[in-house]
Amino acid sequence: MILPLPRETPLIPRQRAAFVAQSATHFPIRALRADVFTDKPGSMRVLEEPGFARAGLDTGTSAARLEPAPIVLYRLDIPARKA
């Protein structure tokens, strides 16, 4: 049986935070990078909420787009682990 979650349940933000933490634990990464087409403000909010910062602008392609379109570049720096 699948129970519906209340709308207030911040499940996705917790999953993103867990993904970043696990990535930093298992892989020697210092940053995560992402890009989003400028006409996707919801996707931008999804990245900005856990701390991704805008790192610049560029042009990107997609199989769903006929021509290259502007994108926003994002970066999330991951603190070094203590040994």
N, C-alpha and C positions, 0 to 999 in steps of 0.2 A: 504494500500500500504506500503510495506517495502522498505525503501531506504537503499542502501548500504552505509556503513560507510567508510570513507577514511582509508587507512592502518595506517595512523599516529594517528588515534584516540585511545588514551590509555584507552579504556573502561574497560578492565579487571583489570588493576591496580587500577583504581578508585573503582571498585566494591569490590576488596579485601580490600582496605582501609576502605570503608564504612562498610563492614562486621565486621572487627576488631573493629571499633569504636562503632558500634551498640552492639556487643557482650559485650564490656566493660561497656556500658551504662546500659544494661538490666540484666546482670548476674555478680555475684561477682567473676570474674575470674582474675587471676594474670598472666597467661601465656597460650599460645596455643602451642600444640605439634603436630608434624607431622613426618612421616617417608616416605622415598622414596627408592626404589630399586636403587642400584648404577649404573645400566645400563639404567637409565632414566634421562640423563642430562637436558632435557627440563623441566621436573618436578622439578628438583632441582632449576633451574633458576626461575621458577614460585614462589617458596617459598622464595628464597633469595632476590628477587626484593623488596618485601614489608618489609624486615627486619628480616626474620627468620634467625637464626644463627645455624650453625652446632653444635650439642651437643654431638655427639658420633657416634659410629658404632655398629651395632647389626646384627642379622639374622632374617629375616621375612619370612612369608609364604603367599601364594596367591592361590586362586582357579585356576588361570591360569598357575601356575608353578608346575612342578612335584616334586621339592625338595625345601627346604628352600634356600634362597639366601641372600647375604649381602644387608643391608640397611643402609642409613644415617639417623640419628635422628636429628630433628630440633626443635628449641624452639624459640618462640617469646614472650618476656616479655612485659606485658601490664602495663603501669604506673598506680599507684593508683589514683583514682578519688578524686578530692578535694570536701569536703563536703560543 
